[in-house]
């Protein structure tokens, strides 16, 4: 029995005959995505207005004169915009049909890499690119229940003129610097000591387990516990420590630096074990031959740590520093749970994300303003991260020939 094999020429001719399906899929996808992008946050209001036969001029086309109706093309577009998910789903189905008719393309070495990358690209576009573009558009708008109004740079001018915004920036930057200054050197030293020969293995394993357990604790639970620890009551844990030292109790969460101390201590308690884990993994990747070579050269423990361990742990340190910068700037839940509210005394616990939350969810008709705050936070985090990567030589360094 003879089997029919498909030659490259036959496969190419079949692909050309069904290429119109790709065009249809692309057109449908473009129509659905364009409707989503143009409507943005007004999609729900547009759907309601369309279903009730209300005026659609705030969304598309000019207002209708009495007795006038939309043209056929306008009516088709309005129907597509109302049911915008249908063209997107139809585009996916048509693309699946194209793949089913050209299954041999899945085995092509030229196309296979794109097939594997496609799910990530779609996820990236839907959950990052689209929200980012929508946020940029909304940051130039005033968004109210009655509709949206283009106001240009007014949100940014109001934000930079707001005193609370700069308080939030100061608190976030201070928190980020303090957490990075503590949560990089301390876990590094602890990981080195736990990995050294002088530390008994059983004791080192117990310490690693205990230090990692706070990572598994919910930040909500941890925040409530720390709120009680730093209560202004004399029976609170921190005030009992002060009493043991002969000091009077204080209102920890009503002072600028004491409230920052509470938030930083919570961060240290939660993430020291995780950073120890990172550095332990980095230390395990260093060959024992390097330690032996350093000992032969007469290096003591400090010299081995400074001249061998630190340079080889640079990639790990850069990674930990990068995620610590992001975590410091995006901190919100810890502050919210410690103070029990987003309105801390004199805004001592207000962060940039808390400021965004205040105007995006706690206040009415300020979603455009909150979008501007989010973009400034994103830009600031990117600038700080890029500067850090330049300073550490991760990017911008010329390769040695």
N, C-alpha and C positions, 0 to 999 in steps of 0.2 A: 504494500500500500504506500503510495507516494504522498508525502506531506508537502503542503504548499508553504514556501518560505517567502517572506516579503523582502525584496531587495531595497537598498537605500533609495533608488530612483522611484520605485513604487510607493514607498513610504512618503517620500517628498511630494509626489503627485497627490496622494490621499490627503496630506496635510494642507496642501494648497486648495483642494476642493472644499475642505471644511473650515477654511480660515475665516469665512464669513461669520461663523459662530463666535470667534474671538472678537470680531468687530462688534457684533450685537451685544456680547457680554460687556465690553468696554463702554459702549454707549449707555446701556442700562445702568451700569455702575456709576458712570459720570453723572447721569441725571439724578439718581438717588442721593449721591454725595453732595451734589450742588444744592439740592433742595435742603439737605440737612445743614449745610454751611450757611446758606443765606438766611434760613430761619433762626438758627442758633437758639437762644433762650426763649424766643417768641413762638416756638413750635407748638406749645400747648394752647396758647391763645389763638394761633392761626387755625388749629384743628377745631376749636370751639366755634370760631367765627365762620368757618367753612360749613360745618355741620348745621349751624343755625341760619345759614343764608345771610349773614351779616356783611357789612362793608369790609372788603379785603384790600382796600387801597393802602392801609398802613404796611402791608407786607409785599404786595405785588401790584403793578400797573396803577394807572391813574384812576381817580374816583369816577364812577359811572354817572352819566347824566340821566335824568329821569326818563324811563322808557328805553334806555340803552342797555345792552347786554354784552357779555364778553364774547370775543370771536372764538372760532372753533379751536385755534391753536392755544389761545389763552385759557380756554376751558380745559383743554388737555393738560396743559402745564399745571394748572391749579389742582387738577385731580392727581397728577403725579406727586406734587408737593404734599397733598393731604395724605396720600398713601405711599410715602417715600420709601418705606421699607420693602414694599413689593418689588420695585425695580432692582433693589440691591439683592434681594433673595433670588429674583429671576436671573440676575447676572451670574450668581453663583451656580445656579442650576444649569444654565447654558454652558458655563465653563466646564462643569462636571460632564455634560454631554459631549463636549469637544474632547475631553480627555478620554472618555469611554470609547469614542470612535477612533482615537489615535493612541491606543494603549501602548504601542511600541515606543512612543515618546518618553514614557516613564523609564525605559531602559537605556535611553540615550545618555552617554557620558557628558554631553554638552548641556543637557537640560536638567538632569538629575539634581545638580547642586542648587539650581533655582527652585526646584520643587521642595527641597528640604528647607530652604531659607524662607519660602513663602509664608508659612504659618507665623513665623516671628515678625515678618514685615507687616502682615495684616494686623497682628496684635499691636505692634508698635504704632501703626497709623491710627488705629481705632482708639487706643487707650492713652496715647501720648500726643501724637501730631494733631489730631482733631481737637482734643481738649485744649492744647496749647494755642492753636489758631483761634479757637473760640474765646479763650481768655484774653488774647491780645485784642480782639475785636471789642469785647465787652469792656475792656479797660478804657476805651474811648467813648463809652456810652453811659447814659444815665438810665438805669433799668428800673422801671416801676411796674406796678400791676396793670396800669393802663397802656403800657407800651414802652418802647425804647426811644431815646433821643441821642443823637450824635452830639457830643459836647467837646470833642477834641482832647486837649491836654488838661482839662479842668480837674479831673480826678488826681492826676499827678501833682498839680500845683497845690491842691487842697491837702494832699498827703504830706508833701514836704513842708507845708506851713503848719502842720499839726504837731503840737508839742508832744503828745502821747506817742506819736510815731517814732520820734527820736529817743524817747525813753525806752520804747520797745527795742529799738536797734541797739542802744547801749546795754540793756539787760542781756540780749541775745549774744552780743559780741563778748561781753564779760563772761557769760556762762560758757561760751565756746572756748575761750582762751584758758579759763581755769580747768575745764574738763580735759582739754588736750594736754595741758601742762602736768596734769596728775595721772591721767589714764594712759599715758604712753611710757614714761620712765618707770613708774611703779610696777606695772605688770611685767615690763621687760626684766627688771631686776629680780622680781619674784620668780618668773619663769626660769631665769638663769640659775637661781639658787635651788629651785626644785629639780632642775635637770643636772645639777652638779653631783659629784661623787660623795660629797660630805653629807648630803641629805639622805636619810634612810628611805628606801623605795616605798614602804608601807605608809610612812608618815607623809611623803610627798603625794601619794595617791589620795589619801584622805583629805589633805589640804586642797587639792585640785577639785575633788568632788564637792566639798563644802563651799568653796569659792564660786563654783559654777551654779550652784542651786538657786541663787537669786535671779539668774537669767530666766529661769523657768517660772518665776513668780509674776503674776499679773501686775502691770504698772498701776492699775486702779487700786488693788489691794495694798501694794507697797506705798502708794501715795497716802492712803487713809492711815496706815500705820505710822508713817513719818509725821503726818499732821498731828496725831496724838502724842508722838514723842516730843515734838517741838511746841506743844501747847504752852500757853502762858501760865497754866495752873502750877502750883508748887509741887504737885504730885507727879507731873510729867517727867519722863525719863531724863531729858536733858537738863531740866531744872533740878532734879535730884542729884545729877552729877555736879552741878554748880554748888548745890548745898553741901555736898561732901568735900568740896574744895573751899568751903567757907564763904561762898559768894551768894548774893541774893538772886532770887528768880527773876527772869526777864521775859518780856513778850517777844519771843524769837521771830515770829512771823510778822511783826510790825516794825522791824528795823531793816534798813537797806542791805547791810552786809550779813546780818544774821539770817535773813530770809534767803539770800543767795547761798549762804553756807548750807542751809537745809536742802536746797535743790541740788547743789553739787555733791553733797554727801549721799543723797539718794542715787545719783548717777554713779558715783563710785561703788556703792554697795551693789548695784545691779550689774555693772559692766566690767568690773575688774576681772572677774572669772573668765569672761569671754575673751578679753584681751590676753590674759595668761594663756588661754588655749591657742590663740593665734601665734604667740611668740614661742610656745612649746613646739608647735608644728614646725616653725622656722628653725628652731634649734635642732630638731630631729633630722633636718635635712643637711646639716653641716657634718662633714665627714670627720671621724675621729682622728684621721691622719693629720689634720690641721692642728688639733689639740696636741698630739704627740710631737709634731714638728716645733710648736711653740715651746713645749716643755724642754725639748732638746736644746733649743736656743737660750734656755734659762729664763723664760718669761714666768712671772708669778701670776696669780689668779686675776689680779686687776689688769695687768698687761694683756693677758689672753682675752679678757672681756673687752677691753678698749680697742685692741689692735686686730683681733680676729672676729669676735662675735658681732660687735656693732657694725662693721662694714658689710658683713655677710647677711645681716638681718635688715639691711636697708630697704629691700623690697617689701618686707613685712611691715616695717615701720611706716613706710609711705602709704601702704594700704590702710593701716590702722589710723593714721593721721587723716586720711581722706574721709573715711567713714565717720571719724570723730567730728570733723568740721561740719559735715552734713547733719549729723545727729544733734550737734550743739545749736545750729541755726534753726533746725526744725523742731526743737523741743517745745511741747505744749501740754501734753497730758500730765507730765510730772508736776508742772506748776499748777495746773487746774485742780489736781487732786490734793496737793499739799495745802492750798489755800481754800479748797472747797468751792471755788468760784473763779471766774475769769476777771473779776474786779477785785484785785488784791489791794491792801492798804497802800495808798500813794503810788499804785502801779508798780510796786517793787517786784512783783512776779510776772509782770506783763512781758511777753515775748513777741517777736514779729508774727509768728503763727497765731498767737493769742489775739494780737491786734487784727489780723485778717479774720479770725473767727468772730470777733466782736462786730465787725462791720458786715461780714458776709452772712451771718446767721442770727446774731442777737439784735441787730438793727434792721429796720424796714427800708426797702428801696435803696440799699447801699451795695448791691452786688457788683456793680461796675467799679466802685471804689475799692472793694475787696479784691477784684481782679487785678487792679493796678498794684496793690500791695503784694499780691502773689508773684507778679512778674518782677517786681523790684527784688523780692526775696530770691527768686530764681537767678536773676542777673548777679546779685551780690554773692550768692553761693558759688556760681560759676567763676566769677572773677577771683575770689579767694582761693578756690581750688586750683585754678590755672596758675596763679602766682606761686602757690605752694609747690606745684609740680615743676615750675621753672626754677625755683630756689633749690629744690632737692635734686635738680638735674635730670628728672624723669623725662621731660620734654625740652626741646630747644638746645640740647647738647649735641655737638658735632661728633660723629663717629670717628674713632681713631683708625687710621689706616695701618 
